[in-house]
Every structure is written in C-alpha cells, then in structure tokens.
Amino acid sequence: MSTARPVAILGGVRIPFCRQNTAYADVGNLGMSVRTLGALVERFGLHGQALGEVAMGAVIKHPSDWNLGREAALSSGLSPLTPGITLQRACGTSLDSIITVGNKIALGQIESGIGGGSDTTSDVPIVYGKKLRSRLLAANRAKSTGDKIKAMVQGFKFSELKPEFPGVAEPRTGKSMGDHCEDMAKEWNISRDSQDEWAVSSHKKLAAAYERGFFDDLIAPFRGQSRDNILRPDTSLEKLATLKPAFDRVSGRGTLTAANSTPLTDGAAAVLLASDEWAQAHGHEPLAYLRDSQVAAVDFVHGEGLLMAPTVAVPEMLKRHGLSLQDFDIYEIHEAFAAQVLCTLRAWESEEYCKNRLGLDAPMGRIDPARINPNGSSLATGHPFAATGARIVATVAKELKQRGGGRALVSICTAGGMGVVAIIER
C-alpha cells in the first residue's frame, strides 16, 4: 500500500441555502449540483480538465438521480473523462464524500477530486402506495386489454390513490430526529433558554460574516439568491421565547422549537481537494489540509442518544494523534439542533460519561464557546442534509487561511445514530 500523502483543501463553493419550497422549489438535486460544481469549475479554471473523482451525495433523491456525482460532473464543464460516484450517510454525506476523495489522494490513486453534496426537501419523490403499485404491475403483466382493465378496476378502492412521502422517522424507533433530540435534552438537562441563546448567536455570527465579506468567494448566487434565506440577523431571545415546542407538544416540558432546530432546507456545496504536486502544477495555494477523520455509531435503539455518536468518534480520532479536546483553534460542530450541540459539550465535560461510555480516565473537558462555529452554522444557514459537511469544510479551511494557521475539529451528527468527524489543519 502507498504511503499516505498530504491532502490539500484548495477551496469550496456553495449556493445559498434556502428554506423548503422557496427559491429552489422547482430545482432538484441535479440542478443545484450542476450550478455548484459549475461555479467551482469557474473559480479554479477547471474547464475541460479531467479530475480523478467527483463524489457527490444526496439523502432525499428521485430514482432518476441514479448517479448524481457523474451526471452533475458531465454538466459542470469538467472533462467527460472525470468519473463520478454518489454516496449517502444522512447528514454526514458530503463530509464522507470529501473523506472518500481525500483518502484516494492520500494513497496516490488520484491527484485531484471534488467532494460535495446536494439535498432538496422541496422536490421530493412521492410514490404510489404498495397496493396501487401492485395493481399497476399486475396490469403491466397482463396480456390482453381486458385483463389489464380487470387488474386495474377489480376491488379498487380510492384509498389506494393516497401517495407515500419520504419518511422522516427513524425506521427502528418510529421517532423523528427532533423527538430523539428532545429525549437527549431531557436526559442532559438542557434548558430552553440555553438553546435559544445558541440559536440567536448562530444567526448573529453568520450575519457578521456576511457583512465583512467572508462569504464573497464561497457562495455562488443562484435563482436570485445571494444569501441564505433562513438567516434572521434581527432575531432575539424575546422573539424566540414566543415560539411553541415543535416536537414535544403535550408534556409541557418540550424545549425544541422551530427556531432552535434547523429548518427543512434546499442547497448544495462542493470542495476541491488535491495533492500538493497537483496544486502547485495548477497554480493553486492550499487553504488547509485534511489530516484525519473518524466515523462512529451509538446504540440509539436501546437508549443511547441518537445524535451522540460524535462524542464517541472524536476521542477515538484524537487518541491517534495524542491530542486533547482543547488542542484546537476552531470547533465546527454541526447545529442540527441547539440541544444536540449542548448535549455533546456537556457529555465531554461529564466525568461519568467519559469514564463509563468513552473509557477515559478523566473528562475531556470544556471548550471555549468563542471558538465554536465562529461564522455561524446550521441553525442560521439551514441544513440541506447532504450539503452541510462540504459547507463546513470550505468555511473552516478559509477561516484557517485568514487566521494564518491553526487546527480545526469538525463534528457532524447523523440520522441512524452515527457521527462523522475530522481534523483540518493549516
């Protein structure tokens, strides 16, 4: 096996993230991906070039999106000789696609590639119910016109016309991600006030980043949008306090609301990765380097918090490098819910959790909140499931470049009780 090489992050692009059924209501994953990859090709002068791989992903997609990575690459301006692959790990999808491309570069299999993802909650696949599908298949198999008509009408009930929508609940528990996070918030005693404060802070930080021009070269305008339309720079604790619980509406103890939870969002993001040799040959300066990554899972079916897997993945990764939780200048923790971030931080500070669940001799300790998500995160940008990881990697790489160096920890929780984390350095 080849010796691992450094994996350079050259930069990233995304389209503005938009709330469900707004600016991108009639744009599917392919359209958003093409715009995003096209903007990346334009920014780095990649027209007609053959890269080693384009890895894209989507969580909610139509069967016709059979290979989103390849189809988007073919329409992006890249050489048609560029291979494409489509991946999926829920909210960790585009971080995983970046890791996949990065690993190929590290092993010398390819010299350059793109990792990213797209998701729409507007253009969703709506299918017929099982009974109507069976009826249609039976009619298709029938030989004569009479038999076809008979298959369609015999025993027909209008209830069969009811469509099926993409599922939002965990198949093994029947509970939504928000329901699971409510359980976590209660287990870790996360207050409503602290969640609302986290949400307000995310909006304020994202608005400030826009005002200082941080996103000028990271965002490609699309469909008349130049900023995330979820962003509410004028939000306040007083406004958030008026909202009712979004998930636990009956117990009187629900703390997750529409404001301290990420909204359903459409968007796409992508990142260009390369070897140092390729970057130098093509005149690109690396912003940062992808140093390592880790994936972990928790047994949420039998009581562990659905979104707590990053708490397990991070110490496993840090152990390989002899690092502590405090050895980072920036922490990019995906804000699926404010409560999820706060549960994660509290777990790392808990002596009992770190000893009994993580097998550590001492708590991992506290993180300085000022170092977490310095340019805002998912509560303010929105969260197109498969695009969030690429958004975060592009953002943190540029932040490290502007700071003149440093080390960043990226942490993303996912549906299915998993977590994807990474170390990015400059």
PyMOL commands that set and color helices and strands:
alter all, ss='L'
color gray80, all
select helices_A, chain A and resi 29-44+68-74+90-106+130-141+145-153+158-161+177-187+192-211+237-240+276-281+300-302+309-321+338-349+351-356+369-371+378-381+388-403
alter helices_A, ss='H'
color red, helices_A
select strands_A, chain A and resi 8-14+18-19+53-57+84-87+112-119+265-274+288-297+330-333+407-414+418-425
alter strands_A, ss='S'
color yellow, strands_A
deselect
rebuild
show_as cartoon
